Amino acid sequence: MKKKQFYLPLFWKFTLAIIFIVFMFGGINAYLIFQNVQKSLEQESEKSASIIGKSLAEEAITPLLFENYIDVQKILDGAKKLDSTVVYAFITDKNDKLILASYNSTISPELIKANELKPGSKSNVVLISLVENNTGRIIRDIALPIMDKQLGTIRVGLSEERINRNVSKTISVFW
C-alpha cells in the first residue's frame, strides 16, 4: 500500500514564506517603533515636568520668603490648570515637612518620602505608582530645590496616562 504524500506546489511555499517574513518583520518594526515612541514621550514628559517645576520654584520664592502662603497656593493651583497632566504640586520645607499642596491633592507621608532630593542635587525624577480610589496610576514625580533647598523642595507629579495613550495610538496605526 502506497502512502499518499502531502504535496505543496512551489508557488504556495513561496507565498507562505513571504507571509511569514512580512509578519515577522512587521512585528519587529512594531516593537522597535513602540520602544522609540515610548522613550521619546517619556523624555518629553520629564522635560515638561522639569520646566513646570522650575517655573513654579522661581515663582514661589518671593511669596515663600514673605510667608505669603495664599499666593503660593494660587501658584500651585495654577500649575494644575496650566497642564492637564499635572496630578499634584506641593512644597515641603527643608526638613521635608509639607507646607502647601495644590487644591484637591491628597499628599501622604509615603508620597513625600518617595522622592527625596539628595543634598546638592539639582533635581530628582522617579516613577511612582499612585493608588487612588482602587485604581493605580503611574506618576512621573520631579523634585526641585527652592533656593538650594533653603526654602524647601517643590514636587510636581505628572500622569503617564497620556504617554501610554499616545504610544497605543501610534502602534495601532501599524496594526
N, C-alpha and C positions, 0 to 999 in steps of 0.2 A: 504494500500500500504506500502510495506516494504522498508525502506531506505537502500540503499547499503552502508555499511561502508567500509572505506578505510582500507585495511589490509596490514601491512608490516611485512614480516617474521622476526623472531628474528635475523637471520644472517645479514640482511640489517640494522637492528637497531644497532647492534654491529659495523658493518662496518662504518656507518655514524658517530657513536660516536667516533670511533678510528680516523677517518679522521679529525673530528673537533678538537680532543685533539692534534693530531700531528700539525695541522696548528696553534692552539693557542700557544702551547709551542714553536713552531718554530718562531712565531712572537715575543714572549717574549725573546727568545735567541738572535734573530737578534737585538732587541732593546738593550739588555744588552751588546752584543758584540760591537755594534755601539758606545755606551757610553764609554766603556772601551778603545776602539781603539782611539776614538776622544780625550779622556783625556790624554792618553799616548803620542799621537803625539803632542798635544798642549804643554805638559810638555817638550818634546824633542825639540820642536821649541823654547820654552822660554830659555832652556839651551843653545841651539845653538846661539841664539841672544845675550845672556849674554857673552858667550865665545868670539864671534866675537867682541862685543862691548868692552870688557876688553882688548882684544888684540890690537884693534885699539887705545884705550885710552893710553895704555902703549907705543905703537909705536909713537904716536903723541906728547908725552911730550917734547922730545928734540927739534924737529923742531918748536913746538909752542913757546918754551922758546926763541929760536933764531929768531922767526918770519920768519921762512923759510916755507912760505906757499906753495911753489911748491912741496916740499917733503910731506907736509901734504895732498895736493891734490892727489899725487900719492898713498898715503896710503889709502885714501878714495876710490879712483877708484879701487884699488886692492881688496877692500872688495867685490865690485860687481862682479869682475872676479872670486874671490875665491868661492863664493856661489851664485848659480843662483837664490836663493830665496830672496836675498838682493835687495830690491826695491830702497832704498836710504840710504845714510850715510851722516851725516852732523855734524858740530861742531858749537856750539854757545858760546859766551863769558859768563863771569859771570853775565852779565846783560841780558842774553837771546837774544842777537843780533847775527844774522847769521855771522859766519866768513867764512866758506867754506862748500861746498856741493859736493858730488860725481858728476861726469860728467853725463849729461843728466837727472839730477834730478831737478824738479821744487819744490822749498821749499816755501810754502806760510806762511804768518804770523799766519794763523789759525793752520797750521801743527806745527809750533814752539810752540804755546801755548797749543796744545793738550796734551802734556805730559811734564809737568814742574816738575823738580826734587825738592823735598822738602829739606829745609836746614838740613844737617846732614844725609840725606838718601844716601844709597849706590847704589840704583838703583830703577827704577820705570818702570813697564811694563803695557801698555794699548793696547786695541784693537781699531784700528781706521778704520773707513770706508772712504776710499780714492776714490774720483770720478775723473777719468781721461778719456778724450775723450768719455764722456757719458756712461762710464762703471764703475761700482762700484767694488772695491776690498777691502777685509778685510786685514789689515796690523797689524802685531804684532810689536809694537813700544817699544823699550827699551831705556831708558835714563840712562847714567852712568856719574858720575863726573870725570873730569880730574884733578888730584892732589887736591882732596877735593873741587872741583869746583873753585879753584883759577885760573885755566886756562880756565875753562868753562865746557861745557857738550857735550858729544858725544851722538848722537842719531842714532840708526840703525833700519830700518824698514824691516821686513821680510814678504813676502807674505804668506797668509794662503791657497792659492790655492792647494799647494802640499798636505797639510793635508786633505783637502776636497776630493781630487782625490784619495788618499790612503785609506781613510775611505770608499769611494764609491766602490773601487776595493775589499776591504775586505768583505763588505756586499754583493756585487754581487756574490761572491763565494758561499754564502749560499742560494742565490735565483737564 
